Amino acid sequence: MNQAIQFPDREWWDESAKAVCFPALVNGFQVLCAISGESLIRRYGNDRSALENFQQFRWDIEEEAEQAIKAEEEDDQGWVWLS
């Protein structure tokens, strides 16, 4: 299935989830995605904040999120969590 997936630049740090959250638009519908701060530190180090790591490596993270969306890997609440 060919899906049009876009990622607007509207990421935010969610303190309660300890994750960077970001929306994806899939054929006009919003899907919420997230990656934990712990995962960002594990991947990219702790020289920057989790949000700065996300912004620095946005393209790689969005590519991973796109693959997860295409594979329909949403949780029970409809979120796509990257690990």
N, CA, C and O of each residue as an XYZ file, in Angstrom:
332
protein
N       0.846     -1.172      0.000
C       0.000      0.000      0.000
C       0.894      1.239      0.000
O       1.842      1.314      0.783
N       0.610      2.194     -0.855
C       1.392      3.414     -0.946
C       0.758      4.483     -0.065
O      -0.319      4.994     -0.371
N       1.432      4.815      1.023
C       0.907      5.817      1.955
C       1.724      7.090      1.835
O       2.947      7.043      1.710
N       1.054      8.211      1.873
C       1.733      9.499      1.918
C       1.945      9.842      3.387
O       0.982     10.098      4.110
N       3.203      9.851      3.835
C       3.525     10.117      5.235
C       4.380     11.372      5.302
O       5.412     11.475      4.638
N       3.931     12.329      6.117
C       4.661     13.577      6.313
C       4.906     13.770      7.806
O       4.119     13.336      8.647
N       6.019     14.434      8.111
C       6.382     14.707      9.499
C       6.546     16.210      9.693
O       7.591     16.765      9.353
N       5.529     16.873     10.233
C       5.679     18.305     10.494
C       6.708     18.527     11.618
O       6.908     17.654     12.463
N       7.340     19.672     11.619
C       8.339     20.003     12.639
C       7.636     20.480     13.918
O       7.646     21.668     14.240
N       7.029     19.535     14.635
C       6.307     19.878     15.864
C       6.618     18.874     16.967
O       5.704     18.354     17.607
N       7.876     18.604     17.190
C       8.254     17.660     18.238
C       8.248     18.366     19.596
O       8.431     19.580     19.680
N       8.036     17.586     20.650
C       8.057     18.125     22.006
C       8.526     17.048     22.971
O       8.416     15.849     22.711
N       9.058     17.525     24.104
C       9.467     16.631     25.185
C       8.273     16.429     26.093
O       7.689     17.401     26.572
N       7.901     15.187     26.337
C       6.810     14.849     27.259
C       7.444     14.310     28.536
O       7.972     13.199     28.563
N       7.384     15.104     29.576
C       8.039     14.749     30.840
C       7.433     13.494     31.456
O       8.163     12.660     31.992
N       6.123     13.346     31.389
C       5.491     12.174     32.013
C       5.875     10.878     31.297
O       6.016      9.835     31.936
N       6.044     10.940     29.977
C       6.423      9.752     29.210
C       7.941      9.610     29.104
O       8.444      8.563     28.695
N       8.673     10.675     29.477
C      10.140     10.705     29.337
C      10.526     10.374     27.893
O      11.399      9.547     27.632
N       9.842     11.053     26.967
C      10.034     10.754     25.547
C       9.865     12.014     24.711
O       9.183     12.960     25.107
N      10.501     12.000     23.549
C      10.233     13.014     22.540
C       9.076     12.487     21.709
O       9.128     11.375     21.183
N       8.036     13.294     21.597
C       6.842     12.924     20.843
C       6.788     13.784     19.581
O       7.215     14.939     19.582
N       6.260     13.205     18.517
C       6.177     13.940     17.264
C       5.052     13.360     16.417
O       4.822     12.151     16.420
N       4.346     14.239     15.686
C       3.234     13.760     14.861
C       3.698     13.330     13.473
O       4.721     13.786     12.962
N       2.918     12.450     12.894
C       3.058     12.078     11.488
C       1.678     12.234     10.864
O       0.664     11.924     11.489
N       1.650     12.708      9.655
C       0.398     12.796      8.916
C       0.397     11.682      7.888
O       1.234     11.645      6.986
N      -0.560     10.773      8.037
C      -0.658      9.612      7.166
C      -1.961      9.735      6.386
O      -3.049      9.562      6.935
N      -1.832     10.036      5.096
C      -3.018     10.247      4.257
C      -3.998     11.211      4.903
O      -5.211     11.007      4.845
N      -3.463     12.271      5.525
C      -4.287     13.310      6.133
C      -4.673     13.052      7.578
O      -5.228     13.941      8.222
N      -4.402     11.879      8.105
C      -4.730     11.556      9.487
C      -3.480     11.646     10.347
O      -2.395     11.244      9.926
N      -3.640     12.180     11.562
C      -2.502     12.314     12.463
C      -2.257     11.028     13.244
O      -3.178     10.442     13.812
N      -1.005     10.606     13.261
C      -0.542      9.483     14.070
C       0.536     10.049     14.981
O       1.431     10.755     14.515
N       0.464      9.750     16.265
C       1.482     10.232     17.183
C       2.576      9.195     17.334
O       2.313      8.001     17.474
N       3.809      9.677     17.303
C       4.994      8.833     17.417
C       5.810      9.303     18.615
O       5.695     10.452     19.042
N       6.627      8.415     19.149
C       7.472      8.781     20.283
C       8.711      7.907     20.317
O       8.722      6.773     19.838
N       9.755      8.478     20.903
C      10.988      7.739     21.169
C      11.477      8.194     22.535
O      11.538      9.392     22.812
N      11.821      7.249     23.377
C      12.189      7.585     24.752
C      13.510      8.339     24.800
O      14.378      8.164     23.944
N      13.642      9.175     25.812
C      14.897      9.871     26.030
C      16.029      8.891     26.259
O      17.153      9.122     25.812
N      15.744      7.803     26.948
C      16.751      6.768     27.196
C      17.259      6.173     25.885
O      18.459      5.954     25.719
N      16.352      5.917     24.970
C      16.738      5.368     23.670
C      17.590      6.367     22.890
O      18.569      5.984     22.250
N      17.221      7.640     22.943
C      17.997      8.663     22.241
C      19.409      8.773     22.813
O      20.371      8.929     22.061
N      19.538      8.695     24.128
C      20.860      8.745     24.764
C      21.667      7.507     24.387
O      22.853      7.604     24.074
N      21.020      6.348     24.416
C      21.704      5.105     24.062
C      22.218      5.169     22.626
O      23.325      4.711     22.342
N      21.435      5.725     21.735
C      21.820      5.796     20.324
C      22.865      6.875     20.037
O      23.834      6.646     19.313
N      22.644      8.062     20.625
C      23.402      9.234     20.182
C      24.241      9.899     21.271
O      24.869     10.927     21.017
N      24.262      9.336     22.470
C      25.056      9.909     23.554
C      24.294     10.949     24.348
O      23.174     11.323     24.001
N      24.922     11.412     25.421
C      24.232     12.368     26.299
C      24.897     13.735     26.274
O      24.795     14.489     27.241
N      25.579     14.066     25.174
C      26.175     15.398     25.031
C      25.112     16.468     24.805
O      25.357     17.652     25.040
N      23.939     16.054     24.353
C      22.823     16.960     24.068
C      21.591     16.456     24.819
O      21.554     15.318     25.287
N      20.602     17.309     24.924
C      19.329     16.870     25.508
C      18.655     15.899     24.549
O      19.030     15.807     23.381
N      17.669     15.183     25.044
C      16.933     14.238     24.197
C      16.293     14.969     23.018
O      16.316     14.475     21.891
N      15.729     16.132     23.276
C      15.086     16.898     22.202
C      16.120     17.351     21.164
O      15.852     17.318     19.963
N      17.290     17.769     21.626
C      18.346     18.170     20.697
C      18.849     16.973     19.887
O      19.134     17.103     18.697
N      18.958     15.799     20.539
C      19.336     14.588     19.812
C      18.313     14.287     18.725
O      18.679     13.968     17.594
N      17.034     14.388     19.067
C      15.990     14.146     18.077
C      16.154     15.094     16.895
O      16.122     14.672     15.739
N      16.329     16.379     17.195
C      16.439     17.371     16.131
C      17.685     17.135     15.271
O      17.646     17.317     14.054
N      18.776     16.736     15.900
C      20.025     16.479     15.176
C      19.885     15.280     14.224
O      20.421     15.295     13.116
N      19.158     14.243     14.669
C      19.045     12.996     13.905
C      17.628     12.753     13.394
O      17.210     11.611     13.199
N      16.908     13.833     13.183
C      15.506     13.793     12.759
C      15.281     12.875     11.563
O      14.361     12.058     11.582
N      16.107     12.995     10.518
C      15.864     12.232      9.291
C      15.915     10.738      9.546
O      15.085      9.989      9.029
N      16.881     10.298     10.338
C      16.989      8.862     10.640
C      15.795      8.375     11.449
O      15.249      7.304     11.186
N      15.397      9.170     12.433
C      14.277      8.784     13.307
C      12.973      8.774     12.526
O      12.158      7.866     12.687
N      12.773      9.775     11.682
C      11.555      9.816     10.876
C      11.500      8.656      9.883
O      10.423      8.123      9.617
N      12.640      8.264      9.338
C      12.693      7.103      8.432
C      12.268      5.838      9.182
O      11.508      5.022      8.662
N      12.766      5.690     10.403
C      12.387      4.535     11.227
C      10.894      4.574     11.558
O      10.217      3.547     11.516
N      10.390      5.757     11.883
C       8.958      5.902     12.185
C       8.114      5.585     10.955
O       7.066      4.949     11.068
N       8.559      6.021      9.795
C       7.830      5.734      8.561
C       7.712      4.228      8.333
O       6.647      3.736      7.960
N       8.802      3.499      8.558
C       8.769      2.046      8.399
C       7.805      1.407      9.417
O       7.064      0.486      9.076
N       7.820      1.897     10.652
C       6.922      1.358     11.680
C       5.460      1.649     11.346
O       4.589      0.809     11.574
N       5.194      2.834     10.808
C       3.825      3.181     10.412
C       3.366      2.264      9.272
O       2.252      1.742      9.304
N       4.217      2.071      8.280
C       3.866      1.211      7.155
C       3.630     -0.226      7.610
O       2.820     -0.943      7.023
N       4.344     -0.646      8.664
C       4.178     -2.004      9.203
C       3.031     -2.074     10.215
O       2.786     -3.122     10.813
N       2.328     -0.944     10.400
C       1.173     -0.863     11.308
C       1.533     -1.297     12.721
O       0.846     -2.126     13.317
N       2.608     -0.736     13.251
C       3.108     -1.087     14.577
C       2.583     -0.165     15.683
O       3.308      0.126     16.634
N       1.347      0.292     15.571
C       0.760      1.146     16.588
C       0.437      0.338     17.844
O       0.107     -0.846     17.770
N       0.539      1.008     19.013
C       0.153      0.342     20.254
C      -1.356      0.439     20.447
O      -2.061      0.888     19.543
N      -1.861      0.032     21.597
C      -3.306      0.024     21.860
C      -3.925      1.409     21.819
O      -5.122      1.542     21.563
N      -3.120      2.455     22.069
C      -3.612      3.830     22.050
C      -3.411      4.481     20.676
O      -3.745      5.650     20.486
N      -2.868      3.724     19.728
C      -2.654      4.262     18.391
C      -1.330      4.979     18.200
O      -1.113      5.598     17.158
N      -0.439      4.911     19.183
C       0.877      5.549     19.094
C       1.882      4.587     18.462
O       1.759      3.368     18.577
N       2.873      5.165     17.796
C       4.012      4.398     17.276
C       5.203      4.728     18.166
O       5.681      5.862     18.186
N       5.678      3.725     18.903
C       6.821      3.906     19.790
C       8.048      3.275     19.149
O       8.029      2.117     18.732
N       9.121      4.070     19.082
C      10.386      3.580     18.547
C      11.273      3.209     19.734
O      11.230      3.863     20.776
N      12.070      2.165     19.573
C      12.934      1.752     20.692
C      14.392      1.864     20.322
O      15.262      1.560     21.139
